[in-house]
């Protein structure tokens, strides 16, 4: 994130950075539509393909493992080839793999074992190619395109995009399943990935100075308070420093805890509504969208709140407070939702619980950027790796716990992780940036 020279000497007031953010918003929207679809279509796929709930959990877990394992390499990938090219390539691959999922063989052509292995492979690969998205978007692009004092809100708005994408997925995929079948729900959403890839490549540049529509005034705003080139000397062992930094590791552990709750909703909420709360498929689709709508609002609100707190009281507690408050509320509301007798009241409590997890998103990503400086893609890749390992674990732990002890204990595991995440936030020092220097260490 080096300060860059203006490509235009004029003083026009431009807002290209917000157009970039709008495209990041749409990329997040599409990405989550193409990753959440399996959680909704899984209800019909189990019947059609002869899969059990545990086997579906294995498929869902495969995505999370691919996504988690390739977060850090995804950050390196974005740094090496550039954010514009990285997201273009990966978005094209989202479309190809979504189409392939809709064309997976049925029981008349293959055994359940072959079908299961194919789905696991496809979802693992989908996790791999979606892994660079948030290190590139929330780490690299927002770090490059927004002033250092305003990173939390853009990160929160990106989380709003993913939440709205997931919200749109539930009723859309449920409707497509009911009218055309689960296969068409994958096939007909494929072109969205190719559209994002084309628009991203056409409009986006990695650095503001290279964009023909950015004015000097906007560039000066973006570069305000950035390190000078002399302060941003390349550090050959910076990747090792990211992995050893205590605050990045604390953020990663806390993000793991928050994402455990997140993945309960991502993987199992629709199936919970249909199988446990006994809603019909279309009803379940509509109600499954509610947490994501609440989360969309909370993510943006949390980002704004975090930025304002940082300006008023500094980054240490400015980032801590949204994380601590959000996760504390999420833990309590999750228990209330799990134990509620009325299914509609349960949806209210659970939706608010999910919203509280999203209240923390901007704080996590902005804190990681604040600590890591010019190596934001690497640092956010490490953090998102930890967060998504939780998805791989929860995809199997939740149904296994539910089968053994019931859904109340299964959901209560999320409350336990949320409280652990609160404790970890107490030790994060976002006002202690990493130091970089040339030479070996």
Secondary structure, 3 states (H helix, E strand, C coil): CCCCCCCCCCCCCCCHHHHHHHHHHHHHHHHHHHHHHHHHHHHHHHHHHCCCHHHHHHHHHHHHHHHHHHHHHHHHHHHHHCHHHHHHHHHHHHHHHHHHHHCCCCCCCCCHHHHHHHHHHHHHHHHHHHCHHHHHHHHHHHHHHCCHHHHHHHHHHHHHHHHHHHHHHHHHHHHHHHHCCHHHHHHCCCHHHHHHHHHHHHHCCCCHHHCCCCCHHHHHHHHCCCCCCCCCCCCCCHHHHHHHCHHHHHHHHHHHHHHHHHHHHHHHHHHHHHHHCCCCHHHHHHHHHHHHHHHHHHHHHHHHHHHHHHHHHCHHHHHHHHHHHHHHHHHHHHHHHHHCCCHHHHHHHHHHHHHHHHCCHHHHHHHHHHHHHHHHHHHHHHHHHHHHHHHHHHHHHHHHHHHHHCHHHHHHHHHHHHHHHHHHHCCCCCCCCCCCCCCCC
